[in-house]
Amino acid sequence: MEILCAGLSGGPMSTEVPVQRNGVVPLQISHMFLAINPTKFMPLGEFVSRMDRLVSIIKSSEPAPGFDEVLMAGEPEWREEEVRARLGIPVPAPLWNRLSAIAGELRIVPPPPDATAN
């Protein structure tokens, strides 16, 4: 992945990428996007079946010490998406205050903040 994302793009590689973002200097992180049509390799049903089997194999693994379950890539994000769709997106008070100030400058009335938000 390093070769595809940074090596081929000319971006910073490995330890050249800053560890922390200070918000002042862009990180200059490289990205690479790849789209694969699985039906070019096999029928869609077979691919779905294989992926179901792979998920089953991975999920049946013993969790690492201190963890209750094995998660697939994207699973924590999908769970959080469901929570946020139901409860809304938390906005820290300082950010809410800044956004409200900008809204006031633009003569936009923001909705009232949720009292349960952070």
C-alpha positions in Angstrom: 0.0 0.0 0.0 2.9 2.4 0.7 4.2 1.9 -2.8 0.7 2.6 -4.3 -0.2 5.5 -2.1 3.1 7.3 -1.6 5.8 5.8 -3.8 4.0 6.2 -7.1 2.4 9.5 -6.2 5.5 11.3 -5.1 4.1 11.9 -1.6 5.9 11.6 1.7 6.6 8.0 2.6 6.8 6.1 5.9 8.5 8.2 8.5 8.4 11.3 6.3 4.7 11.8 7.1 4.4 13.9 10.3 3.1 12.0 13.3 0.8 14.8 14.6 -1.2 17.4 12.7 -0.8 20.9 14.0 -3.5 22.3 11.8 -1.1 24.8 10.2 1.0 22.9 7.8 -0.9 20.4 5.4 0.2 16.8 6.0 0.6 16.2 2.3 -0.8 12.7 2.7 -1.0 10.7 -0.5 -4.1 8.7 -1.4 -4.7 5.9 -3.9 -8.2 4.7 -4.9 -8.8 1.4 -6.6 -12.1 0.1 -7.9 -12.4 -3.6 -8.8 -15.4 -5.1 -10.4 -15.5 -8.7 -9.0 -17.8 -9.9 -11.8 -14.8 -9.6 -14.1 -13.3 -12.5 -12.1 -16.4 -14.6 -11.1 -20.2 -14.5 -10.9 -21.4 -12.0 -8.3 -23.2 -14.6 -6.3 -20.0 -16.6 -6.0 -18.0 -13.6 -4.9 -20.7 -12.7 -2.2 -20.6 -16.3 -1.0 -16.8 -16.2 -0.7 -16.9 -12.9 1.2 -19.6 -14.3 3.5 -17.3 -17.3 4.2 -14.3 -15.1 4.8 -16.3 -13.0 7.3 -17.3 -16.1 9.0 -13.7 -17.4 9.2 -12.5 -14.0 10.6 -15.4 -13.5 13.0 -14.9 -17.1 14.5 -11.3 -16.2 15.4 -10.5 -15.8 19.1 -10.5 -12.1 20.1 -7.3 -10.6 21.3 -6.8 -10.3 25.0 -9.0 -7.5 26.4 -11.5 -7.6 23.5 -14.9 -9.2 23.4 -15.1 -9.8 19.6 -13.2 -9.7 16.4 -14.3 -6.8 14.1 -14.1 -6.5 10.4 -12.7 -3.4 8.7 -15.4 -0.8 8.7 -17.5 -2.4 11.4 -16.8 0.2 14.1 -17.6 2.9 11.6 -20.9 1.3 10.5 -21.9 0.9 14.1 -21.1 4.6 14.8 -23.0 5.6 11.7 -26.1 3.9 13.0 -25.8 5.6 16.4 -25.3 9.0 14.8 -28.2 8.5 12.4 -30.4 7.8 15.5 -28.9 10.4 17.9 -27.2 13.0 15.8 -23.6 14.0 15.4 -22.0 15.3 18.6 -20.5 18.8 18.3 -18.1 20.0 21.0 -19.3 23.2 22.7 -16.4 25.3 21.5 -17.0 24.3 17.9 -20.8 24.9 18.3 -20.1 28.3 19.7 -17.8 29.2 16.8 -20.3 28.0 14.2 -23.1 29.9 16.0 -20.9 33.1 15.9 -20.3 32.6 12.2 -24.0 32.0 11.6 -24.8 35.2 13.5 -22.3 37.2 11.3 -24.2 35.8 8.3 -27.6 36.5 9.9 -28.5 32.9 10.0 -30.4 31.6 13.1 -28.9 28.2 14.0 -31.0 25.5 15.7 -30.7 25.4 19.5 -27.9 23.1 20.7 -28.9 19.7 22.1 -28.5 20.0 25.9 -27.1 16.4 26.0 -24.3 17.2 23.6 -20.7 17.4 24.8 
